[in-house]
Amino acid sequence: MPEPRRVVHIGVWVRDLERMREFYVTVLHGEAGRLYENARTGFRSYFISLGEGARVELMARPDVNTGAPDGDRLGYAHLALHVGSSSALDEWVARLKASGVVVVGNPRTTGDGYYEAVIEDPEGNRIELVG
């Protein structure tokens, strides 16, 4: 099984998506991609490129940080690792499931074009695997 090849992005839940986009673009000289919106869930995000392949995904959704004990919270959301191809991702997920790793999101193609799965580390931090 090949090792993850690179960090794809870091995901961060934010309160004010446009204000945060402006900060990352103006203050940190990042380049914002197009706004992605999911009308069904209210999810919105921007990928901000910070040079040499480094990207931050700024994300907002109305129900984040509502105080629900098992819900998403503002701040760090996930680390995304590139594992190769779609078939490599499927192999990773099968192997991880067999070894008892918690898979919270099975492989799928997302609205923003990634083929991804989501796992949890032993403390419940999410790691997005991208094929």
N, C-alpha and C positions, 0 to 999 in steps of 0.2 A: 504494500500500500504506500503510495508516495506521500511524503510529508506535505503539510500546507505550504504553498509557494510564496504567499505574501499576504500582508494585511490588506484587505480591500477597502474598509472604512471603519470608522468608529461612529456609532449611533448615539445621539443625545436628544432626549425629550426636552422641549422648551415650552415656555408659556407664550411668548410673543415671537412667532416665527419670522415675521418681517423685520422686526427690530434686530433679532439675532443674525439674520441673513445680512443685514446692513453692516453689523459689527464685523462679521467675518470677512466681508468684501472690502469695507472701507479701512478698518483698523489693521486687519491681518493680510490685506492684499490678496484675498482669495478670489476665485472665480466661481460664481454661482451658476449651476445648471438650471434647467427649467423647473418650474413648480410642478410637483406631482400631487394630484388630488384624487382621493377615493371618495366619491359622492356617497356611497353606502355607509361608510364608517366615519366619515369626517376627517380621516387621516390626510395630512398634508406634509410634504417634505421638500427640502432642497439638498442636493449634494453640493458641497463647497470643495473645490479643488484647491489645495494649498501647495502645489508644486511637487515634482518628482513622484507622482502617483499617490500622494497622501490626500485623503478625503475625509471630510466630516459630513455625516448625514444629520441635518437638523430636522427634527420631527415634532409635529403637533397633532393632537387629537383631543376633542372636547372632554372625554372621560378620563384623561390622564391626570393623576394626582388628586383624585376625588376622595382619598382617604380609605378606599377599599383595601383591606389587608393583603389581598393577592393581586391587586391591579398594578399597572405600570405607574411609575413615579417619575417626576422630573429629574433630569440629570442623565448620567450614563445609562444607556439602554442595552447595547451589545457591541461586541467586537466581531467583525466579519473577516473570515479567513478564506482565501481562495485555495481549493483543494485539487484543481485541475479541470476535468471535464464533467459533464452531466453524469456519465456512467461512473466516474470516480466518486462523485458525491453519493450516488446510490449505494456503492460499495461501502463507503465510509459509514453511512447511516445503518446499513445492515450489520456491520461489524460492531458499531457502537451500541446498538440495541442489544445485540447478543452478549455484550460484555456488561450490560446493566446500566449504561449511561442513559439518563433521562432525555428523551427526544420530545420536545414540546411542539415542534412543527415539522411534519414530514416533508420530503422533497416536493417542491411545487415551483411553478413559474409565477413570479409576482407581477403586479401591475406595472412596476418600474423596470421589468425585464430581467431580473435575476432568476436563476434556477437555484433555489436555496432550501436549506433545512435549518432548524434551530434546535440546539441542544443546551443543556445546563451543566455548568461545572458543579463540583460537590457542594458549593455554597449557594447554588441557585442563580449564579450570574449567567446571562445568556450569551451564547456564542453562535453566530450565524455562519454556517458553512456554505460556500458558494461554489458552484461547478461551472 
